[in-house]
């Protein structure tokens, strides 16, 4: 059996685990859920459910991981019967690989818009036109770049890859968010956004829709149910205090989600002030990919030259958020291939990254049919909630 890696420090683990949890959904989904579900009242319910329901599940994954000191398949095989446990673990590896297959496509889009903001700064309008014209070639190319970046980090192992880059990327992510919060808060219309985000509507606290959204967000935002926390937990030192370290991960994850809202919602109302539509025909705030790829770019265009640099900074932070999540997802099947199948890490990373990239290409080539289906299959029907 290959010698297992181990996180060298508590902060390294906390930032890696929080990086896994702080993905694109936390940045483009959480803020609009808050603003659409009672503002700060939603945040309070979310915090309660995160620590009452999601935190124990997080602890369970960390405990199973550290006690077994093995990958997801072997760990579940040890605690719940060889066949049932291993079958569940294999399904988890398949699920997280499918998630990464569509996530890599979206991560590639983040790189597209990051590259577009860069070429606009230097005045390469023809390159910008190509980047913003959706095509199979563009999507496959940038998906490949995103998967290559993910594989480059994971191939370094726990300490020299995952921990090393998480310690660099997570603080950078927070700094970029805070810098943009300062800028956006100074723009006309931002105060309305702050009010929509932070003023509580306690009449909605017991609203079933709010409770369901808050519970779903609590589980989703901590990256639970797909094995990432179990595998990361298996790399934890026996000397670490699990309840303390689990609470640290939860607090960092929640904290980043909350400050992301302090950026996104005021930015949307600045966009509204500048003539950009931020509501759907039904009156709900636009969210998801339409928010990131339509509303906010339209906002950046309304603020002139400064908007180029704001866009560059924003899509840099979005790309970082995507990568910190993708490395944890790739590590789940890689750990299985290294420990159960005896592959060298480099070969395991190359194999799994290639398989997942091929799946991404299949989705891209059949986008209308498969993209939404794979998302629903992996994030709705396979969710722990």
C-alpha positions in Angstrom: 0.0 0.0 0.0 1.2 3.5 -0.8 2.3 5.7 2.0 -0.6 8.0 2.8 -0.2 11.7 2.8 -1.1 13.9 5.8 -1.9 17.6 6.3 1.1 19.2 8.0 -0.9 21.8 9.9 -4.4 22.6 11.3 -4.7 25.7 9.2 -3.7 23.8 6.1 -6.5 21.3 6.7 -9.1 24.0 7.6 -8.3 26.0 4.5 -8.4 23.0 2.2 -11.6 21.7 3.7 -13.2 25.2 3.6 -12.0 25.5 0.0 -13.8 22.3 -0.9 -17.0 23.7 0.7 -16.6 27.3 -0.7 -17.5 26.6 -4.3 -19.4 28.5 -7.0 -22.7 27.7 -5.4 -21.8 29.5 -2.2 -21.0 32.6 -4.2 -23.8 32.7 -6.8 -26.5 30.7 -4.9 -26.3 31.6 -1.2 -26.6 35.5 -1.5 -29.7 35.4 -3.7 -31.3 32.8 -1.4 -30.7 35.2 1.5 -32.1 38.2 -0.3 -35.2 36.2 -1.5 -36.0 34.5 1.8 -36.2 37.1 4.5 -32.7 38.6 4.4 -30.9 38.2 7.7 -33.7 36.0 9.0 -32.6 33.4 6.4 -29.0 33.7 7.6 -30.1 33.0 11.2 -32.1 30.0 10.3 -29.2 28.8 8.0 -26.7 29.2 10.9 -28.9 27.2 13.2 -29.5 24.4 10.8 -25.8 24.4 9.7 -24.7 23.6 13.3 -27.7 21.5 14.4 -27.9 19.3 11.2 -25.0 19.8 8.9 -22.2 20.0 11.4 -22.9 16.5 12.9 -22.8 15.1 9.4 -19.5 16.9 8.7 -18.1 15.4 12.0 -19.3 11.9 11.0 -17.4 12.1 7.7 -14.3 13.4 9.4 -14.5 10.7 12.1 -15.0 7.9 9.6 -12.1 9.3 7.4 -9.6 9.6 10.2 -10.5 6.4 12.0 -10.2 4.3 8.8 -7.2 6.2 7.3 -8.4 5.1 3.9 -10.3 6.2 0.8 -14.1 6.4 0.6 -14.6 2.9 -0.7 -12.4 1.1 1.8 -13.6 3.3 4.7 -17.3 2.5 4.1 -16.5 -1.1 3.5 -14.9 -1.4 6.9 -17.8 0.1 8.9 -20.9 -1.2 7.1 -20.2 -4.6 5.7 -17.8 -5.2 2.8 -20.3 -5.4 -0.1 -22.8 -2.8 0.9 -20.2 -0.4 2.2 -17.9 -0.7 -0.8 -20.8 -0.4 -3.3 -21.9 2.8 -1.5 -18.3 4.1 -1.7 -18.0 3.3 -5.4 -21.3 5.0 -6.1 -20.0 8.0 -4.2 -16.9 8.0 -6.4 -19.0 7.9 -9.5 -21.3 10.7 -8.2 -18.4 13.0 -7.4 -16.8 12.3 -10.8 -20.0 13.2 -12.6 -20.3 16.4 -10.5 -16.8 17.3 -11.5 -17.6 16.5 -15.1 -20.1 19.3 -15.3 -18.3 21.5 -12.7 -15.2 21.5 -15.0 -17.4 22.9 -17.8 -18.6 25.8 -15.5 -15.0 26.2 -14.2 -13.9 26.6 -17.8 -16.5 29.3 -18.3 -15.0 31.2 -15.3 -11.6 31.0 -17.1 -13.2 32.2 -20.3 -14.6 35.3 -18.6 -11.3 35.8 -16.7 -9.4 35.7 -20.0 -12.0 38.0 -21.6 -11.5 40.6 -18.9 -7.7 40.3 -19.4 -7.8 40.7 -23.2 -10.2 43.7 -22.9 -7.7 45.4 -20.5 -5.0 45.2 -23.3 -7.5 46.1 -26.0 -7.7 42.8 -27.9 -11.3 43.1 -29.0 -11.1 40.3 -31.6 -10.0 37.8 -29.0 -12.8 39.0 -26.7 -15.3 38.4 -29.5 -14.1 34.8 -29.9 -14.1 34.2 -26.1 -17.7 35.4 -25.6 -19.0 33.4 -28.6 -20.1 30.1 -27.1 -18.8 27.1 -29.2 -17.9 23.5 -28.7 -14.3 24.3 -29.4 -14.1 27.1 -26.8 -15.9 25.1 -24.2 -13.8 22.0 -24.6 -10.6 24.0 -24.7 -11.3 25.8 -21.4 -12.7 22.7 -19.8 -9.4 21.1 -20.6 -7.4 24.0 -19.1 -9.5 23.9 -15.9 -9.1 20.1 -15.5 -5.4 20.4 -16.2 -5.0 23.1 -13.5 -7.0 20.8 -11.1 -4.8 17.8 -12.0 -1.6 19.8 -11.6 -2.5 20.6 -8.0 -3.8 17.1 -7.1 -0.8 15.3 -8.5 1.4 17.0 -5.9 -0.3 15.0 -3.2 -1.8 16.2 0.1 1.0 18.4 1.5 2.8 19.6 -1.7 -0.4 19.9 -3.7 -3.7 20.3 -2.0 -2.5 21.9 1.2 0.1 24.1 -0.4 -2.3 25.6 -2.9 -5.3 25.8 -0.6 -3.2 27.9 1.8 -2.4 30.2 -1.1 -5.7 30.4 -2.8 -8.2 30.7 0.1 -6.7 33.9 1.6 -6.4 35.3 -2.0 -10.1 34.5 -2.5 -11.1 36.4 0.7 -8.9 39.4 -0.1 -10.4 39.7 -3.5 -14.0 39.5 -2.1 -13.2 42.1 0.5 -11.6 44.5 -2.0 -14.6 44.2 -4.3 -17.0 44.8 -1.3 -15.3 48.1 -0.6 -15.5 49.2 -4.2 -19.2 48.1 -4.8 -20.3 49.6 -1.5 -19.2 53.1 -2.7 -21.4 52.9 -5.8 -24.9 54.3 -6.1 -27.6 51.7 -5.3 -25.4 49.6 -3.0 -27.3 50.7 0.1 -30.5 49.1 -1.2 -28.6 45.9 -1.8 -27.3 46.0 1.8 -30.8 46.4 3.0 -32.2 43.5 1.0 -29.4 41.3 2.3 -29.2 42.2 5.9 -32.6 43.6 7.0 -34.4 40.6 8.5 -38.0 39.7 7.8 -38.8 37.6 10.8 -42.3 36.9 9.5 -40.8 34.4 7.1 -38.8 32.4 9.7 -41.2 29.5 9.7 -42.0 29.7 6.0 -41.5 26.1 4.7 -39.8 27.3 1.6 -37.3 29.2 3.7 -36.6 26.2 5.9 -36.1 23.9 3.0 -33.8 26.3 1.2 -31.8 26.9 4.4 -31.4 23.2 5.2 -30.4 22.4 1.6 -27.9 25.3 1.7 -26.4 24.1 5.0 -25.7 20.6 3.6 -24.6 21.8 0.2 -22.3 24.5 1.4 -20.3 22.1 3.6 -19.6 19.8 0.7 -21.3 16.8 2.4 -22.4 13.5 1.1 -19.9 13.0 -1.8 -16.9 11.8 0.2 -14.6 14.9 0.0 -14.7 15.6 3.7 -14.3 11.8 4.5 -11.2 11.7 2.3 -9.7 14.9 3.7 -10.5 13.6 7.2 -8.4 10.5 6.4 -5.4 12.8 6.0 -5.8 14.4 9.4 -3.3 13.8 12.1 -4.4 11.7 15.1 -3.3 14.6 17.3 -5.9 17.0 16.0 -9.1 17.7 18.0 -11.9 16.8 15.6 -14.8 18.8 17.1 -12.6 22.0 17.1 -11.3 21.5 13.6 -14.7 20.6 12.3 -16.2 23.8 13.8 -13.3 25.8 12.3 -14.2 24.4 8.8 -17.9 25.2 9.3 -17.2 28.7 10.5 -14.8 29.5 7.6 -17.2 28.1 5.1 -20.2 30.1 6.6 -18.1 33.2 6.9 -17.0 33.2 3.2 -20.6 32.6 2.1 -21.9 35.5 4.2 -19.2 37.9 3.0 -19.9 36.8 -0.6 -23.4 37.9 -0.1 -22.1 41.3 1.0 -20.6 41.6 -2.5 -23.1 40.0 -4.8 -26.4 41.5 -3.5 -25.2 45.1 -3.3 -23.6 44.6 -6.7 -26.9 43.5 -8.2 -28.6 46.6 -6.8 -25.8 48.8 -8.2 -26.6 47.1 -11.6 -30.3 47.9 -11.1 -29.4 51.5 -10.5 -27.4 51.5 -13.7 -30.3 50.2 -15.7 -29.5 46.4 -15.7 -32.5 44.1 -15.1 -31.9 41.9 -12.0 -35.3 40.4 -11.5 -37.0 37.5 -13.4 -40.5 38.1 -14.9 -41.9 36.5 -11.8 -40.2 39.1 -9.6 -37.5 36.9 -8.1 -33.8 37.9 -8.1 -31.9 36.4 -11.0 -29.5 33.8 -9.7 -27.1 31.0 -10.9 -25.2 31.2 -14.2 -27.5 34.1 -15.5 -26.4 36.2 -12.6 -22.7 35.5 -13.1 -22.5 35.6 -16.9 -25.2 38.2 -17.8 -26.2 40.5 -14.9 -22.7 41.2 -13.5 -20.9 41.5 -16.8 -23.6 44.0 -17.8 -22.9 45.9 -14.6 -19.1 45.9 -15.4 -19.8 47.4 -18.8 -21.8 50.3 -17.2 -18.8 51.5 -15.1 -16.4 52.1 -18.0 -12.6 51.4 -17.8 -12.7 50.7 -14.1 -15.2 47.9 -14.9 -12.5 46.0 -16.8 -10.4 45.7 -13.7 -13.4 44.9 -11.5 -14.4 42.2 -13.9 -10.8 40.9 -13.9 -10.8 40.7 -10.1 -14.3 39.2 -9.9 -13.6 36.4 -12.4 -10.3 35.7 -10.7 -12.0 35.0 -7.4 -14.7 32.9 -9.2 -12.0 30.8 -10.9 -10.2 30.4 -7.5 -13.5 29.3 -5.9 -14.0 26.7 -8.6 -10.5 25.3 -8.4 -10.5 24.9 -4.6 -13.6 22.8 -4.9 -12.5 20.8 -7.9 -9.3 19.6 -6.3 -11.2 18.0 -3.5 -13.6 16.3 -5.9 -10.8 14.8 -8.0 -9.0 13.6 -4.9 -11.9 11.3 -4.0 -11.5 8.9 -7.0 -7.7 9.4 -7.1 -7.4 8.2 -3.5 -9.4 5.1 -4.3 -7.2 4.3 -7.4 -4.0 4.8 -5.4 -5.0 2.8 -2.3 -7.3 0.1 -3.7 -5.9 -0.4 -7.1 -2.2 0.2 -6.4 -1.7 3.0 -9.0 1.0 5.6 -8.5 -0.5 9.0 -7.7 0.7 10.6 -11.0 -0.9 7.8 -13.1 -4.1 7.8 -11.0 -4.5 11.6 -11.4 -3.9 11.3 -15.2 -6.3 8.4 -15.5 -9.2 10.0 -13.5 -8.7 13.5 -14.9 -8.8 12.0 -18.4 -12.0 10.0 -17.8 -13.7 13.0 -16.2 -12.6 15.3 -19.1 -14.0 12.8 -21.6 -17.3 12.8 -19.6 -17.2 16.6 -19.8 -16.7 16.5 -23.6 -19.7 14.1 -23.9 -21.8 16.6 -21.9 -20.6 19.6 -24.1 -21.3 17.7 -27.3 -24.8 16.9 -26.0 -25.3 20.0 -23.9 -29.1 20.5 -24.2 -29.8 16.9 -23.4 -27.2 16.1 -20.7 -26.0 19.2 -18.8 -29.2 19.8 -16.8 -29.8 16.0 -16.5 -26.4 15.4 -14.9 -26.8 18.3 -12.6 -30.2 17.1 -11.4 -28.9 13.5 -11.1 -25.9 14.4 -8.9 -27.1 17.4 -6.9 -30.8 16.6 -6.4 -31.4 12.9 -6.5 -28.0 12.0 -4.9 -28.1 14.7 -2.2 -28.0 13.7 1.5 -31.0 15.9 2.2 
